Amino acid sequence: MPQHDNVMTMTDLTIDQLVLLRTLQGQTALEAAAKVQAVDPAAVTRLRGRFEPELVTAALRLADLRRRAGERFSRADGMYFAGADLLEQATSEPVAVHKAARYAGFALVADLCCGAGGDALAIAGAAGGAVGVDADPAAAWCLRENARAYGLADRVRAVVADIDQWVPQAEALHIDPPRRARDGGGTGAGGYGGRPQSGGGHEGRHPPGGGMGGGPASGAGRAEGGPAFAAGGTGGRPSPGRGRASRGRSRRQLSAEEWAPWIERVRLLSASRRHVGAKLSPAVDVDALDWADEVELISENGVLKQAVTWCGGLARSRRSAAVIRSTDGTSRSVETLASDRPVREPAGHLSIAAGRVLYEPDAAVVRAGLLGNLAERLDAGLVDPHLPLLAREGEPVGDPLVRAYRVVDVLDFSIKRLKQTVRSRRWKVAEVKTRAFAMQPEEILGALRQVALPADALPVTLWAVRLGAKPVLIATQRVVAGEE
């Protein structure tokens, strides 16, 4: 949305502004702001002809936040957010509903560092009730209003408090600990007193592959690249060669030392209060969370969202992965894989050859260290010890935990030969994915843009990988077999 007069780039809404928006005049202004398609001088002038400037600014700001929230919440048009951080840090409704199912049967659950209430609302719907605690008064105010929007006002209580000083007596807890202190420095215990700074939220933006993917490239086709599968199950190392991150989106795994100050607090809280779930960044070192009864990795629409530690009666298995498909804040499907005996690396191996099926596991499965369990479920083998890719003979098995591709051909890496093959085989390379490869996907796509192809060219997804020390290209066709 175009910006004008700093209307959309203002600081967070104050409680006074939020209260103003709840008045009859504020609701009228919100309705008008929601109809504005582009915030240009003419639109702002028209609104200011009907409402006070401060109300116009606040209404346009909240209307924009609600539009953005529509991807996460089914009732976004009635929700309140003081600012972008509060929205971005909120667990989406489909993920929250999946997590909240574990709290069914508890009379009262406390959601600590609750923010705008993404988790608290879902927990209140599953349990007898929820009390949300946050040191930010604006966050608590938003939670109360959002509970009203979901018809849960009688089951949600919002409290302004620092959880270093007070934790309510509840049968079970959920906590979304901030990544850094309010002043932006460190991750000490004082960080519980407020929400994370901008960019510090835990609602992950990790691309498909658990930090192994990238965004779409401009021009022909789509590019996705990233580091190889790490045997340690912690997200991999940057790919060798050019030394560039895949479109700047991959995040390095945070060390145990960096996370330790407040993860230790979560551990102690889990030990003392028993039934505790904690929402963590998906970049956390999963193997360092061995104190938890269960660690769950959750993805939504192919994007790794969060790691969750479960303790006490909330745990179901030692390790689990949940893959959620959703539209506009509503779940379409949830598929899980859980095991008390997680197997990171499959026992069997299967080389890539034309006609075989190539499986791309969901990031949640890989980060959860369940690739071996998935391979057994699919009767598939590992393509290479350093790649989180599986292969299978025969027909693909439909499974929401993977994307399936039929291998068309396997080529030694050569741009010149690739151009010749694309031309002679009439391949339209619509997407390039890289794993442990020095060359960037955009470079490969760029090299093919000048190749003239007929309109009926065969759509191909091209994988640029290293098998052992050998760089190869795997031409595949996407197979939709029940995974979406």
DATARA-V324190 format. One record per pair of residues at least 6 apart in sequence whose C-alpha atoms are under 6 Angstrom apart, sorted by the first residue. I is the first residue (numbers start at 1). J is the second residue. D is the distance in Angstrom with one decimal. If there is no record, write none. Layout:
i=I j=J d=D
i=I j=J d=D
This chain:
i=1 j=38 d=5.8
i=2 j=39 d=5.7
i=3 j=39 d=5.9
i=4 j=40 d=5.7
i=7 j=57 d=5.4
i=8 j=61 d=5.6
i=12 j=82 d=5.3
i=12 j=83 d=4.5
i=13 j=82 d=4.8
i=15 j=138 d=5.7
i=20 j=26 d=5.7
i=21 j=27 d=5.9
i=30 j=59 d=5.0
i=33 j=59 d=6.0
i=33 j=60 d=5.3
i=34 j=63 d=5.4
i=66 j=76 d=5.5
i=66 j=77 d=5.7
i=69 j=76 d=5.6
i=70 j=76 d=5.2
i=70 j=328 d=5.7
i=71 j=328 d=4.4
i=71 j=329 d=5.5
i=72 j=92 d=4.7
i=72 j=93 d=5.9
i=72 j=328 d=5.9
i=72 j=329 d=4.2
i=73 j=93 d=5.3
i=73 j=329 d=4.0
i=74 j=329 d=4.6
i=78 j=149 d=5.6
i=79 j=146 d=5.1
i=80 j=142 d=5.3
i=85 j=198 d=6.0
i=89 j=201 d=4.8
i=89 j=203 d=5.4
i=90 j=118 d=5.1
i=91 j=118 d=4.9
i=93 j=329 d=5.6
i=94 j=330 d=5.8
i=94 j=331 d=5.1
i=96 j=119 d=5.1
i=96 j=122 d=5.7
i=97 j=122 d=5.2
i=100 j=122 d=5.7
i=100 j=123 d=4.7
i=101 j=126 d=6.0
i=102 j=314 d=5.8
i=103 j=127 d=5.7
i=104 j=126 d=4.9
i=104 j=127 d=4.7
i=105 j=127 d=5.8
i=106 j=127 d=5.3
i=107 j=127 d=6.0
i=107 j=128 d=4.3
i=108 j=128 d=5.6
i=108 j=129 d=4.9
i=108 j=130 d=5.5
i=108 j=170 d=5.5
i=108 j=171 d=5.8
i=109 j=130 d=4.8
i=109 j=170 d=5.4
i=109 j=171 d=6.0
i=109 j=172 d=4.9
i=109 j=173 d=5.5
i=110 j=130 d=5.6
i=110 j=131 d=4.8
i=110 j=132 d=5.9
i=110 j=170 d=5.9
i=110 j=173 d=4.8
i=111 j=120 d=5.8
i=111 j=132 d=4.7
i=111 j=173 d=5.9
i=111 j=174 d=4.7
i=111 j=175 d=5.7
i=112 j=133 d=4.9
i=112 j=175 d=4.6
i=113 j=133 d=5.6
i=113 j=134 d=4.6
i=113 j=176 d=5.6
i=114 j=132 d=5.4
i=114 j=133 d=5.7
i=114 j=134 d=5.7
i=115 j=139 d=5.0
i=116 j=139 d=5.2
i=116 j=142 d=5.3
i=116 j=143 d=4.8
i=117 j=143 d=5.1
i=124 j=130 d=4.9
i=129 j=155 d=4.6
i=129 j=156 d=5.9
i=130 j=156 d=5.0
i=131 j=156 d=5.7
i=131 j=157 d=4.6
i=131 j=158 d=5.7
i=132 j=158 d=4.8
i=133 j=159 d=4.9
i=133 j=160 d=5.9
i=134 j=160 d=5.2
i=134 j=161 d=5.6
i=135 j=160 d=5.2
i=135 j=161 d=4.8
i=135 j=162 d=5.0
i=135 j=193 d=5.6
i=135 j=194 d=5.4
i=137 j=160 d=5.8
i=140 j=158 d=5.4
i=147 j=153 d=4.9
i=162 j=193 d=5.0
i=172 j=275 d=4.8
i=172 j=276 d=5.8
i=173 j=276 d=4.7
i=174 j=276 d=5.7
i=174 j=277 d=4.7
i=174 j=278 d=5.6
i=175 j=278 d=4.8
i=176 j=278 d=5.9
i=176 j=279 d=5.0
i=178 j=195 d=5.6
i=178 j=196 d=4.9
i=179 j=196 d=5.7
i=179 j=200 d=5.9
i=180 j=186 d=5.5
i=180 j=187 d=4.5
i=180 j=191 d=5.4
i=180 j=196 d=5.6
i=181 j=187 d=5.8
i=181 j=191 d=3.7
i=182 j=194 d=5.5
i=187 j=261 d=6.0
i=188 j=261 d=5.3
i=202 j=281 d=4.7
i=203 j=305 d=5.4
i=204 j=305 d=4.3
i=206 j=303 d=5.7
i=206 j=304 d=5.3
i=207 j=213 d=4.9
i=207 j=214 d=5.8
i=207 j=303 d=5.1
i=208 j=302 d=5.2
i=208 j=303 d=5.3
i=208 j=363 d=5.8
i=209 j=363 d=4.2
i=210 j=304 d=6.0
i=210 j=363 d=4.4
i=211 j=250 d=4.9
i=212 j=226 d=4.1
i=212 j=227 d=5.4
i=213 j=224 d=5.1
i=213 j=225 d=4.8
i=213 j=226 d=5.2
i=214 j=224 d=4.4
i=214 j=225 d=5.4
i=214 j=246 d=5.7
i=216 j=222 d=4.8
i=216 j=223 d=5.3
i=217 j=223 d=5.1
i=221 j=430 d=4.0
i=221 j=431 d=4.8
i=222 j=431 d=4.3
i=223 j=431 d=5.7
i=223 j=432 d=4.9
i=223 j=441 d=5.1
i=223 j=442 d=5.9
i=224 j=433 d=4.6
i=225 j=246 d=5.6
i=225 j=433 d=5.3
i=225 j=434 d=4.4
i=226 j=246 d=5.4
i=226 j=435 d=5.7
i=227 j=236 d=5.8
i=227 j=237 d=5.6
i=227 j=238 d=4.7
i=227 j=239 d=4.7
i=227 j=435 d=5.7
i=227 j=436 d=5.1
i=228 j=236 d=5.5
i=228 j=387 d=5.6
i=228 j=435 d=5.1
i=228 j=436 d=4.4
i=229 j=236 d=5.1
i=229 j=386 d=5.2
i=229 j=387 d=4.7
i=229 j=388 d=5.2
i=230 j=236 d=4.0
i=233 j=367 d=5.9
i=233 j=369 d=5.7
i=234 j=285 d=6.0
i=239 j=436 d=4.8
i=239 j=437 d=5.9
i=240 j=438 d=5.4
i=241 j=438 d=4.3
i=242 j=438 d=5.9
i=253 j=283 d=5.1
i=254 j=284 d=5.8
i=270 j=276 d=5.4
i=274 j=312 d=5.1
i=275 j=311 d=5.5
i=275 j=312 d=4.6
i=275 j=313 d=5.6
i=275 j=314 d=5.9
i=276 j=310 d=6.0
i=276 j=311 d=5.2
i=277 j=309 d=5.5
i=277 j=310 d=4.6
i=278 j=308 d=5.4
i=278 j=309 d=5.2
i=279 j=308 d=4.7
i=280 j=306 d=5.8
i=280 j=307 d=5.0
i=280 j=308 d=5.7
i=281 j=306 d=5.2
i=281 j=307 d=5.8
i=282 j=306 d=4.4
i=282 j=307 d=4.8
i=292 j=309 d=5.9
i=292 j=311 d=5.7
i=293 j=310 d=5.9
i=293 j=311 d=5.0
i=293 j=315 d=6.0
i=293 j=318 d=6.0
i=294 j=309 d=5.8
i=294 j=310 d=5.1
i=294 j=315 d=5.5
i=294 j=317 d=5.8
i=294 j=318 d=4.4
i=294 j=319 d=5.4
i=295 j=308 d=5.7
i=295 j=309 d=4.6
i=295 j=319 d=5.1
i=296 j=307 d=5.6
i=296 j=308 d=5.1
i=296 j=319 d=5.9
i=296 j=320 d=4.6
i=296 j=321 d=5.4
i=297 j=307 d=4.5
i=297 j=321 d=4.8
i=297 j=364 d=5.1
i=297 j=368 d=5.8
i=298 j=305 d=5.7
i=298 j=306 d=5.5
i=298 j=321 d=5.9
i=298 j=322 d=4.8
i=298 j=364 d=5.6
i=299 j=305 d=5.1
i=299 j=323 d=5.1
i=299 j=364 d=5.7
i=300 j=324 d=4.6
i=300 j=325 d=5.8
i=301 j=325 d=4.9
i=317 j=339 d=5.8
i=317 j=340 d=5.2
i=318 j=340 d=4.6
i=319 j=338 d=5.8
i=319 j=339 d=5.7
i=320 j=337 d=5.5
i=320 j=338 d=4.1
i=321 j=336 d=5.5
i=321 j=337 d=5.3
i=321 j=364 d=5.4
i=321 j=365 d=5.4
i=322 j=335 d=5.7
i=322 j=336 d=4.4
i=323 j=334 d=5.7
i=323 j=335 d=5.2
i=324 j=333 d=5.8
i=324 j=334 d=4.5
i=325 j=331 d=6.0
i=325 j=332 d=5.4
i=325 j=333 d=5.2
i=326 j=332 d=5.0
i=342 j=370 d=5.4
i=343 j=370 d=5.4
i=343 j=372 d=4.7
i=343 j=373 d=5.6
i=344 j=369 d=4.4
i=344 j=370 d=5.2
i=344 j=371 d=5.2
i=344 j=372 d=5.2
i=345 j=372 d=4.8
i=346 j=372 d=3.8
i=348 j=381 d=4.8
i=349 j=381 d=4.3
i=349 j=382 d=4.5
i=349 j=383 d=6.0
i=350 j=381 d=4.9
i=350 j=382 d=5.9
i=350 j=383 d=5.5
i=351 j=383 d=5.6
i=354 j=407 d=4.9
i=354 j=408 d=5.1
i=354 j=409 d=4.8
i=355 j=407 d=5.3
i=356 j=392 d=5.9
i=356 j=393 d=5.1
i=356 j=407 d=5.5
i=357 j=391 d=5.4
i=357 j=392 d=5.1
i=357 j=405 d=5.6
i=357 j=406 d=4.7
i=358 j=390 d=5.8
i=358 j=391 d=4.6
i=358 j=404 d=5.8
i=358 j=405 d=5.0
i=359 j=389 d=5.9
i=359 j=390 d=4.9
i=359 j=391 d=5.9
i=359 j=403 d=5.7
i=359 j=404 d=4.7
i=360 j=389 d=5.4
i=360 j=402 d=5.3
i=360 j=403 d=5.1
i=361 j=401 d=6.0
i=361 j=402 d=4.3
i=362 j=401 d=5.4
i=362 j=402 d=5.5
i=380 j=390 d=6.0
i=380 j=391 d=5.4
i=380 j=392 d=4.7
i=381 j=390 d=5.4
i=381 j=391 d=5.4
i=382 j=390 d=4.6
i=383 j=389 d=5.7
i=383 j=390 d=5.4
i=398 j=481 d=4.2
i=398 j=482 d=4.7
i=398 j=483 d=5.9
i=399 j=482 d=5.9
i=399 j=483 d=4.9
i=400 j=483 d=3.6
i=404 j=479 d=5.2
i=405 j=476 d=5.7
i=405 j=477 d=5.3
i=405 j=478 d=4.4
i=405 j=479 d=5.1
i=406 j=476 d=5.3
i=406 j=477 d=5.2
i=407 j=476 d=4.4
i=408 j=475 d=5.3
i=408 j=476 d=5.1
i=409 j=475 d=5.2
i=410 j=473 d=5.8
i=410 j=474 d=4.6
i=411 j=472 d=5.7
i=411 j=473 d=5.1
i=412 j=472 d=4.7
i=413 j=471 d=5.6
i=413 j=472 d=4.6
i=413 j=473 d=5.7
i=426 j=457 d=5.0
i=427 j=457 d=5.4
i=427 j=458 d=4.8
i=428 j=457 d=5.5
i=428 j=458 d=5.5
i=428 j=459 d=4.7
i=428 j=460 d=5.8
i=429 j=460 d=4.8
i=429 j=461 d=5.9
i=430 j=460 d=5.9
i=430 j=461 d=6.0
i=431 j=461 d=4.9
i=432 j=441 d=5.6
i=432 j=461 d=5.9
i=432 j=462 d=4.8
i=432 j=463 d=5.9
i=433 j=463 d=4.9
i=434 j=463 d=5.7
i=434 j=464 d=4.7
i=434 j=465 d=5.7
i=435 j=465 d=5.0
i=436 j=465 d=5.9
i=437 j=465 d=5.5
i=460 j=476 d=5.6
i=460 j=477 d=5.2
i=461 j=476 d=5.2
i=461 j=477 d=5.8
i=462 j=474 d=5.7
i=462 j=475 d=4.7
i=463 j=473 d=5.6
i=463 j=474 d=4.9
i=464 j=472 d=6.0
i=464 j=473 d=4.7
i=465 j=471 d=5.8
i=465 j=472 d=5.7
i=466 j=472 d=6.0
